[in-house]
Amino acid sequence: MCLGIPGRVVERVEGFGDQLALVTVAGVPRRINVGLLDDGAFDVGSWVVIHMGFALEVVDETAAGEAQEGLEMLGRADPDGASGSDSPTGPDLDTN
């Protein structure tokens, strides 16, 4: 199972075999590989689901919003991967 993050395409990146796009993820611009999507499957303004730097599918705005809300509820929507702890391994879950 993988966790896909919704992002909105804001620009196609020149070069790289036309396989890169600039996508905003939680408001942060990221270069994403769109080579797995069918040609013409998306345009600037389209929403895509991203995993490990690759756009896996195009989704509508409603689905993207629902996914983002779910991620925010889980506390995993932070694009910098902040864990809420200073530990590089994540939050201290020891409740003793």
mmCIF file as gemmi writes it, N, C-alpha and C atoms, coordinates in Angstrom:
data_model
loop_
_atom_site.group_PDB
_atom_site.id
_atom_site.type_symbol
_atom_site.label_atom_id
_atom_site.label_alt_id
_atom_site.label_comp_id
_atom_site.label_asym_id
_atom_site.label_entity_id
_atom_site.label_seq_id
_atom_site.pdbx_PDB_ins_code
_atom_site.Cartn_x
_atom_site.Cartn_y
_atom_site.Cartn_z
_atom_site.occupancy
_atom_site.B_iso_or_equiv
_atom_site.pdbx_formal_charge
_atom_site.auth_seq_id
_atom_site.auth_asym_id
_atom_site.pdbx_PDB_model_num
ATOM 1 N N . MET Axp A 1 ? 0.84 -1.164 0 1 0 ? 1 A 1
ATOM 2 C CA . MET Axp A 1 ? 0 0 0 1 0 ? 1 A 1
ATOM 3 C C . MET Axp A 1 ? 0.892 1.237 0 1 0 ? 1 A 1
ATOM 4 N N . CYS Axp A 2 ? 0.462 2.255 -0.716 1 0 ? 2 A 1
ATOM 5 C CA . CYS Axp A 2 ? 1.231 3.496 -0.742 1 0 ? 2 A 1
ATOM 6 C C . CYS Axp A 2 ? 0.325 4.65 -0.338 1 0 ? 2 A 1
ATOM 7 N N . LEU Axp A 3 ? 0.949 5.727 0.034 1 0 ? 3 A 1
ATOM 8 C CA . LEU Axp A 3 ? 0.229 6.927 0.422 1 0 ? 3 A 1
ATOM 9 C C . LEU Axp A 3 ? 0.437 7.961 -0.664 1 0 ? 3 A 1
ATOM 10 N N . GLY Axp A 4 ? -0.625 8.335 -1.346 1 0 ? 4 A 1
ATOM 11 C CA . GLY Axp A 4 ? -0.544 9.339 -2.393 1 0 ? 4 A 1
ATOM 12 C C . GLY Axp A 4 ? -0.941 10.701 -1.853 1 0 ? 4 A 1
ATOM 13 N N . ILE Axp A 5 ? -0.229 11.713 -2.292 1 0 ? 5 A 1
ATOM 14 C CA . ILE Axp A 5 ? -0.458 13.085 -1.858 1 0 ? 5 A 1
ATOM 15 C C . ILE Axp A 5 ? -0.993 13.878 -3.05 1 0 ? 5 A 1
ATOM 16 N N . PRO Axp A 6 ? -2.088 14.621 -2.88 1 0 ? 6 A 1
ATOM 17 C CA . PRO Axp A 6 ? -2.6 15.417 -3.994 1 0 ? 6 A 1
ATOM 18 C C . PRO Axp A 6 ? -1.775 16.68 -4.216 1 0 ? 6 A 1
ATOM 19 N N . GLY Axp A 7 ? -1.615 17.045 -5.468 1 0 ? 7 A 1
ATOM 20 C CA . GLY Axp A 7 ? -0.923 18.275 -5.821 1 0 ? 7 A 1
ATOM 21 C C . GLY Axp A 7 ? -1.521 18.858 -7.087 1 0 ? 7 A 1
ATOM 22 N N . ARG Axp A 8 ? -1.379 20.159 -7.26 1 0 ? 8 A 1
ATOM 23 C CA . ARG Axp A 8 ? -1.936 20.842 -8.432 1 0 ? 8 A 1
ATOM 24 C C . ARG Axp A 8 ? -0.815 21.263 -9.366 1 0 ? 8 A 1
ATOM 25 N N . VAL Axp A 9 ? -0.953 20.903 -10.633 1 0 ? 9 A 1
ATOM 26 C CA . VAL Axp A 9 ? 0.05 21.238 -11.645 1 0 ? 9 A 1
ATOM 27 C C . VAL Axp A 9 ? -0.011 22.739 -11.911 1 0 ? 9 A 1
ATOM 28 N N . VAL Axp A 10 ? 1.146 23.412 -11.773 1 0 ? 10 A 1
ATOM 29 C CA . VAL Axp A 10 ? 1.185 24.85 -12.026 1 0 ? 10 A 1
ATOM 30 C C . VAL Axp A 10 ? 2.006 25.191 -13.264 1 0 ? 10 A 1
ATOM 31 N N . GLU Axp A 11 ? 2.832 24.246 -13.715 1 0 ? 11 A 1
ATOM 32 C CA . GLU Axp A 11 ? 3.686 24.535 -14.876 1 0 ? 11 A 1
ATOM 33 C C . GLU Axp A 11 ? 4.325 23.245 -15.382 1 0 ? 11 A 1
ATOM 34 N N . ARG Axp A 12 ? 4.463 23.137 -16.701 1 0 ? 12 A 1
ATOM 35 C CA . ARG Axp A 12 ? 5.257 22.048 -17.278 1 0 ? 12 A 1
ATOM 36 C C . ARG Axp A 12 ? 6.693 22.531 -17.352 1 0 ? 12 A 1
ATOM 37 N N . VAL Axp A 13 ? 7.629 21.672 -17.001 1 0 ? 13 A 1
ATOM 38 C CA . VAL Axp A 13 ? 9.043 22.028 -16.99 1 0 ? 13 A 1
ATOM 39 C C . VAL Axp A 13 ? 9.654 21.647 -18.332 1 0 ? 13 A 1
ATOM 40 N N . GLU Axp A 14 ? 10.325 22.597 -18.966 1 0 ? 14 A 1
ATOM 41 C CA . GLU Axp A 14 ? 10.97 22.364 -20.263 1 0 ? 14 A 1
ATOM 42 C C . GLU Axp A 14 ? 12.097 21.348 -20.128 1 0 ? 14 A 1
ATOM 43 N N . GLY Axp A 15 ? 12.293 20.567 -21.165 1 0 ? 15 A 1
ATOM 44 C CA . GLY Axp A 15 ? 13.372 19.582 -21.173 1 0 ? 15 A 1
ATOM 45 C C . GLY Axp A 15 ? 12.992 18.322 -20.425 1 0 ? 15 A 1
ATOM 46 N N . PHE Axp A 16 ? 13.982 17.534 -20.087 1 0 ? 16 A 1
ATOM 47 C CA . PHE Axp A 16 ? 13.782 16.291 -19.341 1 0 ? 16 A 1
ATOM 48 C C . PHE Axp A 16 ? 12.777 15.366 -20.027 1 0 ? 16 A 1
ATOM 49 N N . GLY Axp A 17 ? 12.743 15.413 -21.36 1 0 ? 17 A 1
ATOM 50 C CA . GLY Axp A 17 ? 11.824 14.554 -22.101 1 0 ? 17 A 1
ATOM 51 C C . GLY Axp A 17 ? 10.364 14.872 -21.838 1 0 ? 17 A 1
ATOM 52 N N . ASP Axp A 18 ? 10.085 16.106 -21.478 1 0 ? 18 A 1
ATOM 53 C CA . ASP Axp A 18 ? 8.72 16.534 -21.141 1 0 ? 18 A 1
ATOM 54 C C . ASP Axp A 18 ? 8.103 15.681 -20.039 1 0 ? 18 A 1
ATOM 55 N N . GLN Axp A 19 ? 8.929 15.204 -19.117 1 0 ? 19 A 1
ATOM 56 C CA . GLN Axp A 19 ? 8.426 14.335 -18.056 1 0 ? 19 A 1
ATOM 57 C C . GLN Axp A 19 ? 8.386 14.992 -16.682 1 0 ? 19 A 1
ATOM 58 N N . LEU Axp A 20 ? 8.657 16.288 -16.615 1 0 ? 20 A 1
ATOM 59 C CA . LEU Axp A 20 ? 8.601 16.974 -15.326 1 0 ? 20 A 1
ATOM 60 C C . LEU Axp A 20 ? 7.566 18.089 -15.348 1 0 ? 20 A 1
ATOM 61 N N . ALA Axp A 21 ? 6.954 18.298 -14.193 1 0 ? 21 A 1
ATOM 62 C CA . ALA Axp A 21 ? 6.03 19.409 -14.022 1 0 ? 21 A 1
ATOM 63 C C . ALA Axp A 21 ? 6.268 20.009 -12.647 1 0 ? 21 A 1
ATOM 64 N N . LEU Axp A 22 ? 5.974 21.287 -12.529 1 0 ? 22 A 1
ATOM 65 C CA . LEU Axp A 22 ? 6.002 21.952 -11.233 1 0 ? 22 A 1
ATOM 66 C C . LEU Axp A 22 ? 4.604 21.8 -10.643 1 0 ? 22 A 1
ATOM 67 N N . VAL Axp A 23 ? 4.539 21.217 -9.457 1 0 ? 23 A 1
ATOM 68 C CA . VAL Axp A 23 ? 3.267 20.907 -8.808 1 0 ? 23 A 1
ATOM 69 C C . VAL Axp A 23 ? 3.303 21.478 -7.397 1 0 ? 23 A 1
ATOM 70 N N . THR Axp A 24 ? 2.218 22.116 -6.967 1 0 ? 24 A 1
ATOM 71 C CA . THR Axp A 24 ? 2.166 22.587 -5.584 1 0 ? 24 A 1
ATOM 72 C C . THR Axp A 24 ? 1.558 21.492 -4.716 1 0 ? 24 A 1
ATOM 73 N N . VAL Axp A 25 ? 2.265 21.2 -3.64 1 0 ? 25 A 1
ATOM 74 C CA . VAL Axp A 25 ? 1.824 20.201 -2.667 1 0 ? 25 A 1
ATOM 75 C C . VAL Axp A 25 ? 1.7 20.922 -1.333 1 0 ? 25 A 1
ATOM 76 N N . ALA Axp A 26 ? 0.489 21.041 -0.837 1 0 ? 26 A 1
ATOM 77 C CA . ALA Axp A 26 ? 0.226 21.791 0.397 1 0 ? 26 A 1
ATOM 78 C C . ALA Axp A 26 ? 0.827 23.193 0.312 1 0 ? 26 A 1
ATOM 79 N N . GLY Axp A 27 ? 0.751 23.796 -0.874 1 0 ? 27 A 1
ATOM 80 C CA . GLY Axp A 27 ? 1.245 25.153 -1.078 1 0 ? 27 A 1
ATOM 81 C C . GLY Axp A 27 ? 2.724 25.269 -1.387 1 0 ? 27 A 1
ATOM 82 N N . VAL Axp A 28 ? 3.445 24.153 -1.398 1 0 ? 28 A 1
ATOM 83 C CA . VAL Axp A 28 ? 4.885 24.163 -1.644 1 0 ? 28 A 1
ATOM 84 C C . VAL Axp A 28 ? 5.156 23.636 -3.053 1 0 ? 28 A 1
ATOM 85 N N . PRO Axp A 29 ? 5.885 24.405 -3.893 1 0 ? 29 A 1
ATOM 86 C CA . PRO Axp A 29 ? 6.178 23.927 -5.25 1 0 ? 29 A 1
ATOM 87 C C . PRO Axp A 29 ? 7.202 22.791 -5.244 1 0 ? 29 A 1
ATOM 88 N N . ARG Axp A 30 ? 6.922 21.76 -6.048 1 0 ? 30 A 1
ATOM 89 C CA . ARG Axp A 30 ? 7.811 20.599 -6.171 1 0 ? 30 A 1
ATOM 90 C C . ARG Axp A 30 ? 7.92 20.216 -7.643 1 0 ? 30 A 1
ATOM 91 N N . ARG Axp A 31 ? 9.097 19.742 -8.025 1 0 ? 31 A 1
ATOM 92 C CA . ARG Axp A 31 ? 9.244 19.157 -9.363 1 0 ? 31 A 1
ATOM 93 C C . ARG Axp A 31 ? 8.833 17.696 -9.271 1 0 ? 31 A 1
ATOM 94 N N . ILE Axp A 32 ? 7.882 17.311 -10.099 1 0 ? 32 A 1
ATOM 95 C CA . ILE Axp A 32 ? 7.306 15.969 -10.062 1 0 ? 32 A 1
ATOM 96 C C . ILE Axp A 32 ? 7.447 15.325 -11.437 1 0 ? 32 A 1
ATOM 97 N N . ASN Axp A 33 ? 7.789 14.041 -11.463 1 0 ? 33 A 1
ATOM 98 C CA . ASN Axp A 33 ? 7.872 13.289 -12.71 1 0 ? 33 A 1
ATOM 99 C C . ASN Axp A 33 ? 6.456 12.895 -13.123 1 0 ? 33 A 1
ATOM 100 N N . VAL Axp A 34 ? 6.064 13.3 -14.327 1 0 ? 34 A 1
ATOM 101 C CA . VAL Axp A 34 ? 4.73 12.999 -14.851 1 0 ? 34 A 1
ATOM 102 C C . VAL Axp A 34 ? 4.787 11.961 -15.966 1 0 ? 34 A 1
ATOM 103 N N . GLY Axp A 35 ? 5.93 11.303 -16.108 1 0 ? 35 A 1
ATOM 104 C CA . GLY Axp A 35 ? 6.133 10.338 -17.182 1 0 ? 35 A 1
ATOM 105 C C . GLY Axp A 35 ? 5.241 9.114 -17.116 1 0 ? 35 A 1
ATOM 106 N N . LEU Axp A 36 ? 4.645 8.828 -15.964 1 0 ? 36 A 1
ATOM 107 C CA . LEU Axp A 36 ? 3.76 7.669 -15.843 1 0 ? 36 A 1
ATOM 108 C C . LEU Axp A 36 ? 2.337 7.969 -16.306 1 0 ? 36 A 1
ATOM 109 N N . LEU Axp A 37 ? 2.03 9.245 -16.522 1 0 ? 37 A 1
ATOM 110 C CA . LEU Axp A 37 ? 0.696 9.631 -16.986 1 0 ? 37 A 1
ATOM 111 C C . LEU Axp A 37 ? 0.63 9.567 -18.507 1 0 ? 37 A 1
ATOM 112 N N . ASP Axp A 38 ? -0.543 9.254 -19.03 1 0 ? 38 A 1
ATOM 113 C CA . ASP Axp A 38 ? -0.737 9.237 -20.479 1 0 ? 38 A 1
ATOM 114 C C . ASP Axp A 38 ? -0.528 10.634 -21.05 1 0 ? 38 A 1
ATOM 115 N N . ASP Axp A 39 ? -0.016 10.698 -22.274 1 0 ? 39 A 1
ATOM 116 C CA . ASP Axp A 39 ? 0.146 11.984 -22.951 1 0 ? 39 A 1
ATOM 117 C C . ASP Axp A 39 ? -1.202 12.686 -23.025 1 0 ? 39 A 1
ATOM 118 N N . GLY Axp A 40 ? -1.216 13.95 -22.682 1 0 ? 40 A 1
ATOM 119 C CA . GLY Axp A 40 ? -2.437 14.741 -22.743 1 0 ? 40 A 1
ATOM 120 C C . GLY Axp A 40 ? -3.409 14.484 -21.604 1 0 ? 40 A 1
ATOM 121 N N . ALA Axp A 41 ? -3.009 13.696 -20.606 1 0 ? 41 A 1
ATOM 122 C CA . ALA Axp A 41 ? -3.915 13.351 -19.503 1 0 ? 41 A 1
ATOM 123 C C . ALA Axp A 41 ? -4.131 14.513 -18.537 1 0 ? 41 A 1
ATOM 124 N N . PHE Axp A 42 ? -3.234 15.488 -18.564 1 0 ? 42 A 1
ATOM 125 C CA . PHE Axp A 42 ? -3.352 16.595 -17.614 1 0 ? 42 A 1
ATOM 126 C C . PHE Axp A 42 ? -2.919 17.884 -18.279 1 0 ? 42 A 1
ATOM 127 N N . ASP Axp A 43 ? -3.276 18.975 -17.641 1 0 ? 43 A 1
ATOM 128 C CA . ASP Axp A 43 ? -2.924 20.318 -18.085 1 0 ? 43 A 1
ATOM 129 C C . ASP Axp A 43 ? -2.557 21.129 -16.853 1 0 ? 43 A 1
ATOM 130 N N . VAL Axp A 44 ? -2.062 22.332 -17.073 1 0 ? 44 A 1
ATOM 131 C CA . VAL Axp A 44 ? -1.839 23.242 -15.951 1 0 ? 44 A 1
ATOM 132 C C . VAL Axp A 44 ? -3.191 23.439 -15.264 1 0 ? 44 A 1
ATOM 133 N N . GLY Axp A 45 ? -3.208 23.303 -13.954 1 0 ? 45 A 1
ATOM 134 C CA . GLY Axp A 45 ? -4.446 23.401 -13.186 1 0 ? 45 A 1
ATOM 135 C C . GLY Axp A 45 ? -5.016 22.054 -12.788 1 0 ? 45 A 1
ATOM 136 N N . SER Axp A 46 ? -4.553 20.987 -13.428 1 0 ? 46 A 1
ATOM 137 C CA . SER Axp A 46 ? -5.026 19.641 -13.084 1 0 ? 46 A 1
ATOM 138 C C . SER Axp A 46 ? -4.495 19.219 -11.721 1 0 ? 46 A 1
ATOM 139 N N . TRP Axp A 47 ? -5.224 18.345 -11.071 1 0 ? 47 A 1
ATOM 140 C CA . TRP Axp A 47 ? -4.805 17.744 -9.804 1 0 ? 47 A 1
ATOM 141 C C . TRP Axp A 47 ? -4.279 16.351 -10.081 1 0 ? 47 A 1
ATOM 142 N N . VAL Axp A 48 ? -3.18 16.005 -9.429 1 0 ? 48 A 1
ATOM 143 C CA . VAL Axp A 48 ? -2.589 14.674 -9.586 1 0 ? 48 A 1
ATOM 144 C C . VAL Axp A 48 ? -2.308 14.084 -8.207 1 0 ? 48 A 1
ATOM 145 N N . VAL Axp A 49 ? -2.252 12.757 -8.161 1 0 ? 49 A 1
ATOM 146 C CA . VAL Axp A 49 ? -1.859 12.053 -6.939 1 0 ? 49 A 1
ATOM 147 C C . VAL Axp A 49 ? -0.396 11.688 -7.091 1 0 ? 49 A 1
ATOM 148 N N . ILE Axp A 50 ? 0.415 12.029 -6.087 1 0 ? 50 A 1
ATOM 149 C CA . ILE Axp A 50 ? 1.871 11.876 -6.155 1 0 ? 50 A 1
ATOM 150 C C . ILE Axp A 50 ? 2.335 10.88 -5.096 1 0 ? 50 A 1
ATOM 151 N N . HIS Axp A 51 ? 3.267 10.031 -5.501 1 0 ? 51 A 1
ATOM 152 C CA . HIS Axp A 51 ? 3.924 9.116 -4.561 1 0 ? 51 A 1
ATOM 153 C C . HIS Axp A 51 ? 5.382 9.017 -4.959 1 0 ? 51 A 1
ATOM 154 N N . MET Axp A 52 ? 6.277 9.276 -4.005 1 0 ? 52 A 1
ATOM 155 C CA . MET Axp A 52 ? 7.723 9.16 -4.232 1 0 ? 52 A 1
ATOM 156 C C . MET Axp A 52 ? 8.205 10.005 -5.418 1 0 ? 52 A 1
ATOM 157 N N . GLY Axp A 53 ? 7.584 11.179 -5.611 1 0 ? 53 A 1
ATOM 158 C CA . GLY Axp A 53 ? 8.014 12.087 -6.662 1 0 ? 53 A 1
ATOM 159 C C . GLY Axp A 53 ? 7.436 11.811 -8.036 1 0 ? 53 A 1
ATOM 160 N N . PHE Axp A 54 ? 6.527 10.841 -8.133 1 0 ? 54 A 1
ATOM 161 C CA . PHE Axp A 54 ? 5.899 10.496 -9.406 1 0 ? 54 A 1
ATOM 162 C C . PHE Axp A 54 ? 4.399 10.755 -9.331 1 0 ? 54 A 1
ATOM 163 N N . ALA Axp A 55 ? 3.86 11.397 -10.37 1 0 ? 55 A 1
ATOM 164 C CA . ALA Axp A 55 ? 2.414 11.549 -10.479 1 0 ? 55 A 1
ATOM 165 C C . ALA Axp A 55 ? 1.855 10.213 -10.965 1 0 ? 55 A 1
ATOM 166 N N . LEU Axp A 56 ? 0.937 9.641 -10.196 1 0 ? 56 A 1
ATOM 167 C CA . LEU Axp A 56 ? 0.395 8.327 -10.528 1 0 ? 56 A 1
ATOM 168 C C . LEU Axp A 56 ? -0.927 8.384 -11.266 1 0 ? 56 A 1
ATOM 169 N N . GLU Axp A 57 ? -1.736 9.405 -10.97 1 0 ? 57 A 1
ATOM 170 C CA . GLU Axp A 57 ? -3.024 9.528 -11.648 1 0 ? 57 A 1
ATOM 171 C C . GLU Axp A 57 ? -3.528 10.956 -11.555 1 0 ? 57 A 1
ATOM 172 N N . VAL Axp A 58 ? -4.423 11.287 -12.458 1 0 ? 58 A 1
ATOM 173 C CA . VAL Axp A 58 ? -5.088 12.586 -12.452 1 0 ? 58 A 1
ATOM 174 C C . VAL Axp A 58 ? -6.408 12.403 -11.707 1 0 ? 58 A 1
ATOM 175 N N . VAL Axp A 59 ? -6.72 13.337 -10.812 1 0 ? 59 A 1
ATOM 176 C CA . VAL Axp A 59 ? -7.978 13.288 -10.061 1 0 ? 59 A 1
ATOM 177 C C . VAL Axp A 59 ? -8.675 14.635 -10.175 1 0 ? 59 A 1
ATOM 178 N N . ASP Axp A 60 ? -9.97 14.635 -9.869 1 0 ? 60 A 1
ATOM 179 C CA . ASP Axp A 60 ? -10.685 15.91 -9.91 1 0 ? 60 A 1
ATOM 180 C C . ASP Axp A 60 ? -10.454 16.676 -8.601 1 0 ? 60 A 1
ATOM 181 N N . GLU Axp A 61 ? -10.873 17.919 -8.6 1 0 ? 61 A 1
ATOM 182 C CA . GLU Axp A 61 ? -10.616 18.798 -7.454 1 0 ? 61 A 1
ATOM 183 C C . GLU Axp A 61 ? -11.288 18.292 -6.181 1 0 ? 61 A 1
ATOM 184 N N . THR Axp A 62 ? -12.466 17.699 -6.325 1 0 ? 62 A 1
ATOM 185 C CA . THR Axp A 62 ? -13.174 17.167 -5.159 1 0 ? 62 A 1
ATOM 186 C C . THR Axp A 62 ? -12.382 16.046 -4.503 1 0 ? 62 A 1
ATOM 187 N N . ALA Axp A 63 ? -11.912 15.103 -5.305 1 0 ? 63 A 1
ATOM 188 C CA . ALA Axp A 63 ? -11.125 13.979 -4.773 1 0 ? 63 A 1
ATOM 189 C C . ALA Axp A 63 ? -9.828 14.476 -4.141 1 0 ? 63 A 1
ATOM 190 N N . ALA Axp A 64 ? -9.192 15.459 -4.777 1 0 ? 64 A 1
ATOM 191 C CA . ALA Axp A 64 ? -7.952 16.013 -4.227 1 0 ? 64 A 1
ATOM 192 C C . ALA Axp A 64 ? -8.21 16.671 -2.875 1 0 ? 64 A 1
ATOM 193 N N . GLY Axp A 65 ? -9.29 17.42 -2.768 1 0 ? 65 A 1
ATOM 194 C CA . GLY Axp A 65 ? -9.636 18.076 -1.509 1 0 ? 65 A 1
ATOM 195 C C . GLY Axp A 65 ? -9.948 17.082 -0.404 1 0 ? 65 A 1
ATOM 196 N N . GLU Axp A 66 ? -10.671 16.021 -0.749 1 0 ? 66 A 1
ATOM 197 C CA . GLU Axp A 66 ? -10.989 14.991 0.241 1 0 ? 66 A 1
ATOM 198 C C . GLU Axp A 66 ? -9.723 14.291 0.721 1 0 ? 66 A 1
ATOM 199 N N . ALA Axp A 67 ? -8.817 14.008 -0.205 1 0 ? 67 A 1
ATOM 200 C CA . ALA Axp A 67 ? -7.551 13.363 0.167 1 0 ? 67 A 1
ATOM 201 C C . ALA Axp A 67 ? -6.738 14.275 1.076 1 0 ? 67 A 1
ATOM 202 N N . GLN Axp A 68 ? -6.677 15.563 0.738 1 0 ? 68 A 1
ATOM 203 C CA . GLN Axp A 68 ? -5.921 16.512 1.559 1 0 ? 68 A 1
ATOM 204 C C . GLN Axp A 68 ? -6.517 16.617 2.96 1 0 ? 68 A 1
ATOM 205 N N . GLU Axp A 69 ? -7.841 16.653 3.044 1 0 ? 69 A 1
ATOM 206 C CA . GLU Axp A 69 ? -8.492 16.712 4.356 1 0 ? 69 A 1
ATOM 207 C C . GLU Axp A 69 ? -8.155 15.477 5.187 1 0 ? 69 A 1
ATOM 208 N N . GLY Axp A 70 ? -8.183 14.317 4.55 1 0 ? 70 A 1
ATOM 209 C CA . GLY Axp A 70 ? -7.844 13.085 5.256 1 0 ? 70 A 1
ATOM 210 C C . GLY Axp A 70 ? -6.411 13.092 5.754 1 0 ? 70 A 1
ATOM 211 N N . LEU Axp A 71 ? -5.504 13.572 4.921 1 0 ? 71 A 1
ATOM 212 C CA . LEU Axp A 71 ? -4.098 13.638 5.322 1 0 ? 71 A 1
ATOM 213 C C . LEU Axp A 71 ? -3.893 14.614 6.476 1 0 ? 71 A 1
ATOM 214 N N . GLU Axp A 72 ? -4.598 15.73 6.422 1 0 ? 72 A 1
ATOM 215 C CA . GLU Axp A 72 ? -4.489 16.704 7.508 1 0 ? 72 A 1
ATOM 216 C C . GLU Axp A 72 ? -5.013 16.115 8.812 1 0 ? 72 A 1
ATOM 217 N N . MET Axp A 73 ? -6.077 15.319 8.72 1 0 ? 73 A 1
ATOM 218 C CA . MET Axp A 73 ? -6.603 14.665 9.922 1 0 ? 73 A 1
ATOM 219 C C . MET Axp A 73 ? -5.582 13.682 10.49 1 0 ? 73 A 1
ATOM 220 N N . LEU Axp A 74 ? -4.821 13.043 9.628 1 0 ? 74 A 1
ATOM 221 C CA . LEU Axp A 74 ? -3.792 12.108 10.076 1 0 ? 74 A 1
ATOM 222 C C . LEU Axp A 74 ? -2.524 12.813 10.532 1 0 ? 74 A 1
ATOM 223 N N . GLY Axp A 75 ? -2.408 14.105 10.192 1 0 ? 75 A 1
ATOM 224 C CA . GLY Axp A 75 ? -1.212 14.855 10.558 1 0 ? 75 A 1
ATOM 225 C C . GLY Axp A 75 ? -0.038 14.559 9.658 1 0 ? 75 A 1
ATOM 226 N N . ARG Axp A 76 ? -0.3 14.107 8.432 1 0 ? 76 A 1
ATOM 227 C CA . ARG Axp A 76 ? 0.774 13.738 7.521 1 0 ? 76 A 1
ATOM 228 C C . ARG Axp A 76 ? 0.825 14.639 6.288 1 0 ? 76 A 1
ATOM 229 N N . ALA Axp A 77 ? 0.195 15.785 6.34 1 0 ? 77 A 1
ATOM 230 C CA . ALA Axp A 77 ? 0.153 16.651 5.169 1 0 ? 77 A 1
ATOM 231 C C . ALA Axp A 77 ? 1.301 17.644 5.114 1 0 ? 77 A 1
ATOM 232 N N . ASP Axp A 78 ? 2.184 17.625 6.098 1 0 ? 78 A 1
ATOM 233 C CA . ASP Axp A 78 ? 3.313 18.547 6.136 1 0 ? 78 A 1
ATOM 234 C C . ASP Axp A 78 ? 4.314 18.173 5.053 1 0 ? 78 A 1
ATOM 235 N N . PRO Axp A 79 ? 4.525 19.025 4.039 1 0 ? 79 A 1
ATOM 236 C CA . PRO Axp A 79 ? 5.422 18.677 2.936 1 0 ? 79 A 1
ATOM 237 C C . PRO Axp A 79 ? 6.877 18.515 3.351 1 0 ? 79 A 1
ATOM 238 N N . ASP Axp A 80 ? 7.259 19.055 4.507 1 0 ? 80 A 1
ATOM 239 C CA . ASP Axp A 80 ? 8.637 18.908 4.971 1 0 ? 80 A 1
ATOM 240 C C . ASP Axp A 80 ? 8.807 17.685 5.862 1 0 ? 80 A 1
ATOM 241 N N . GLY Axp A 81 ? 7.734 16.953 6.092 1 0 ? 81 A 1
ATOM 242 C CA . GLY Axp A 81 ? 7.82 15.736 6.875 1 0 ? 81 A 1
ATOM 243 C C . GLY Axp A 81 ? 8.026 15.968 8.359 1 0 ? 81 A 1
ATOM 244 N N . ALA Axp A 82 ? 7.64 17.139 8.845 1 0 ? 82 A 1
ATOM 245 C CA . ALA Axp A 82 ? 7.816 17.418 10.27 1 0 ? 82 A 1
ATOM 246 C C . ALA Axp A 82 ? 6.996 16.432 11.084 1 0 ? 82 A 1
ATOM 247 N N . SER Axp A 83 ? 7.589 15.916 12.106 1 0 ? 83 A 1
ATOM 248 C CA . SER Axp A 83 ? 6.935 14.878 12.901 1 0 ? 83 A 1
ATOM 249 C C . SER Axp A 83 ? 6.346 15.403 14.2 1 0 ? 83 A 1
ATOM 250 N N . GLY Axp A 84 ? 6.557 16.66 14.492 1 0 ? 84 A 1
ATOM 251 C CA . GLY Axp A 84 ? 6.1 17.187 15.758 1 0 ? 84 A 1
ATOM 252 C C . GLY Axp A 84 ? 7.091 16.922 16.875 1 0 ? 84 A 1
ATOM 253 N N . SER Axp A 85 ? 8.284 16.51 16.516 1 0 ? 85 A 1
ATOM 254 C CA . SER Axp A 85 ? 9.319 16.163 17.486 1 0 ? 85 A 1
ATOM 255 C C . SER Axp A 85 ? 10.66 16.574 16.92 1 0 ? 85 A 1
ATOM 256 N N . ASP Axp A 86 ? 11.638 16.755 17.781 1 0 ? 86 A 1
ATOM 257 C CA . ASP Axp A 86 ? 12.989 17.057 17.316 1 0 ? 86 A 1
ATOM 258 C C . ASP Axp A 86 ? 13.737 15.805 16.902 1 0 ? 86 A 1
ATOM 259 N N . SER Axp A 87 ? 13.156 14.657 17.151 1 0 ? 87 A 1
ATOM 260 C CA . SER Axp A 87 ? 13.812 13.391 16.833 1 0 ? 87 A 1
ATOM 261 C C . SER Axp A 87 ? 13.78 13.13 15.339 1 0 ? 87 A 1
ATOM 262 N N . PRO Axp A 88 ? 14.913 12.726 14.734 1 0 ? 88 A 1
ATOM 263 C CA . PRO Axp A 88 ? 14.911 12.417 13.305 1 0 ? 88 A 1
ATOM 264 C C . PRO Axp A 88 ? 14.106 11.164 12.985 1 0 ? 88 A 1
ATOM 265 N N . THR Axp A 89 ? 13.768 10.377 13.995 1 0 ? 89 A 1
ATOM 266 C CA . THR Axp A 89 ? 12.997 9.158 13.757 1 0 ? 89 A 1
ATOM 267 C C . THR Axp A 89 ? 11.52 9.357 14.006 1 0 ? 89 A 1
ATOM 268 N N . GLY Axp A 90 ? 11.118 10.559 14.368 1 0 ? 90 A 1
ATOM 269 C CA . GLY Axp A 90 ? 9.71 10.836 14.566 1 0 ? 90 A 1
ATOM 270 C C . GLY Axp A 90 ? 9.383 11.108 16.018 1 0 ? 90 A 1
ATOM 271 N N . PRO Axp A 91 ? 8.084 11.239 16.308 1 0 ? 91 A 1
ATOM 272 C CA . PRO Axp A 91 ? 7.689 11.585 17.664 1 0 ? 91 A 1
ATOM 273 C C . PRO Axp A 91 ? 7.962 10.437 18.628 1 0 ? 91 A 1
ATOM 274 N N . ASP Axp A 92 ? 8.169 10.799 19.885 1 0 ? 92 A 1
ATOM 275 C CA . ASP Axp A 92 ? 8.371 9.806 20.929 1 0 ? 92 A 1
ATOM 276 C C . ASP Axp A 92 ? 7.007 9.225 21.282 1 0 ? 92 A 1
ATOM 277 N N . LEU Axp A 93 ? 6.8 7.954 20.974 1 0 ? 93 A 1
ATOM 278 C CA . LEU Axp A 93 ? 5.511 7.323 21.209 1 0 ? 93 A 1
ATOM 279 C C . LEU Axp A 93 ? 5.457 6.57 22.53 1 0 ? 93 A 1
ATOM 280 N N . ASP Axp A 94 ? 6.524 6.611 23.3 1 0 ? 94 A 1
ATOM 281 C CA . ASP Axp A 94 ? 6.566 5.932 24.589 1 0 ? 94 A 1
ATOM 282 C C . ASP Axp A 94 ? 5.692 6.702 25.574 1 0 ? 94 A 1
ATOM 283 N N . THR Axp A 95 ? 4.64 6.069 26.041 1 0 ? 95 A 1
ATOM 284 C CA . THR Axp A 95 ? 3.709 6.743 26.945 1 0 ? 95 A 1
ATOM 285 C C . THR Axp A 95 ? 3.967 6.399 28.398 1 0 ? 95 A 1
ATOM 286 N N . ASN Axp A 96 ? 5.036 5.674 28.694 1 0 ? 96 A 1
ATOM 287 C CA . ASN Axp A 96 ? 5.35 5.296 30.086 1 0 ? 96 A 1
ATOM 288 C C . ASN Axp A 96 ? 5.943 6.448 30.837 1 0 ? 96 A 1
